[in-house]
């Protein structure tokens, strides 16, 4: 702040004869010059006596990183005084009147009608956040302050945020996500496929809020991609994808362990396997020999998800040598398992009869054939005859016939 000093000079004019010494002429000229200077000094003093004041308070400004911010100071009756902008926390002079004092090239200053003084800050940085002062160099000095708030979009930190993880089934897992920004971001977790997240005590939720996602005793159902989403109201929100891979040994499910088929026709055997890492899948006969691909046999494996497969074995046409037990086998680095399907022969005349009935009666008839195959395999000729006789009594109902045949065959077996 500078202080202007002004000097007022009042000269007294005395009467001097025209025929005076040359010094008198010099004195007259000096008096006239002093009078001219006094008029200017009086006029300047009148300007100095004005009392400038701020018309409006400085509005606080919020700006995003990389954008522009404008701080405006409106002054009335400035006169010959000067306006300056300062950074409060560092006591740095930024501008004086229309001149930029700081070496920061991002700072600019404009004024309108010698009243509105606007400081512009380009390419806003987080370090620009703070108080700024507009100052008038009166005595005493007048000033007012405005606050620049710099908001920063969220950013997910590489560390300590988790990366893709591989764990054994049954392990306890904690996924971590760290983010910064201004204001401080909020973090939520979601599954990428929209499926619920299973927490402790089998609680299922669509999302979890917090920096850590805790999954106790993970199951294969936990496998998949998880999204860590950070947001703080400043666009854009950001997310990171973290894949959780759960390793477990193979498991096989067989829906139909007994399947009846007609000689000369075709049949499909099916198992479902679950394993990760992905398993090697193949079929064997009951003595352990691998079913050779080609010819009558076509083996097919269809993926049903990240860790689930459908194994199918097509056999066409069937001959007597193809009946018997088949094993579907799945192996990976953690172990192996298998499932057994028994393929047995159905008399052709039975199938012709079944084709005239609905699917529910067809299932009942398959149950009858399964029981017949189980209990008649070691019966006498009389027992087999009675089983065939039972087939002719269908008017009693299939379920009744099955039970009746079972009782008759058991009675012969006990003899």
Secondary structure by P-SEA (a helix, b strand, c coil): cbbbbbbbbbbbbbbbbccccaaaaaaaaaaaaaaaaaaaaaaaaaaaabbbbbcccbbbbbbcccbbbbbbbbbcccccbbbbbbbcccccccccccccccccccbbbbbccccbbbbbbccccccccbbbbbbbccccccccbbbbbbbbcbbbbccccccbbbbcccbbbbbbbbbccccbbbbbbbbccccccccccccccccccccbbbbcccccccbbbbbbcccccccbbbbbbbbbbbbbcbbbbbcccbbbbcccccbbbbbbbbbcccccccccccccccccccccbbbbbbbccccbbbbbbbbcccccccccbbbbbbbccccccbbbbbbbbccaaaaaaaccccaaaaaaaaaaaaaaaaccccccaaaaaaaaaaaaaccccaaaaaaaaaaaaaaaaac
